[in-house]
């Protein structure tokens, strides 16, 4: 059974702090990794994709991938109250487009 | 802007009736689309893969006769929940691939409530 695991949270951070979200996956052949943000009652929106080991930065967001440890993380710098949402980690085997989602981590940024 | 649309955004129906949900790719063609279901406080679960010009493929445990999928054109897939029951009440979300490897964009979702 292929699994993607996330701490459900809530993870509470003060405004302006760095929020660190983690995700582990079980299938070693996974090659594509995604972070989605989902506000309550809404569908997920893509924040970052990462395919290679290392860091990938986009604005306040940095995704980190370590395939040897089967671990992917998302850092949010200068967290804002508007970042409060559930963050979903999704994993895919290349070319399949079939995602396995984690259960999501609920982030609360306190003003 | 949105790249995938869904209609309706919410629907309430009586038990035993059928409900059709549309998923459209905007300004791009999608030979494959995906249907997910999300129950409250749970993650998205893939239900089926919609394939233009061929039958949909369903994930294990999803009843194909209950959840009918038709990929009518390169921009439209429909999901029909037949003989809906209260346990089918959920948030149904479609997605279509676009852009980078395996990248999917999600529609806004359809909230189904079966009374």
Boltz contact constraints between the chains, C-beta under 6 A:
constraints:
  - contact:
      token1: [A, 32]
      token2: [B, 101]
      max_distance: 6.0
  - contact:
      token1: [A, 32]
      token2: [B, 102]
      max_distance: 6.0
  - contact:
      token1: [A, 43]
      token2: [B, 93]
      max_distance: 6.0
  - contact:
      token1: [A, 43]
      token2: [B, 106]
      max_distance: 6.0
  - contact:
      token1: [A, 43]
      token2: [B, 108]
      max_distance: 6.0
  - contact:
      token1: [A, 43]
      token2: [B, 109]
      max_distance: 6.0
  - contact:
      token1: [A, 44]
      token2: [B, 106]
      max_distance: 6.0
  - contact:
      token1: [A, 49]
      token2: [B, 100]
      max_distance: 6.0
  - contact:
      token1: [A, 49]
      token2: [B, 103]
      max_distance: 6.0
  - contact:
      token1: [A, 92]
      token2: [B, 102]
      max_distance: 6.0
  - contact:
      token1: [A, 97]
      token2: [B, 97]
      max_distance: 6.0
  - contact:
      token1: [A, 97]
      token2: [B, 102]
      max_distance: 6.0
  - contact:
      token1: [A, 101]
      token2: [B, 43]
      max_distance: 6.0
  - contact:
      token1: [A, 101]
      token2: [B, 44]
      max_distance: 6.0
  - contact:
      token1: [A, 103]
      token2: [B, 43]
      max_distance: 6.0
  - contact:
      token1: [A, 104]
      token2: [B, 43]
      max_distance: 6.0
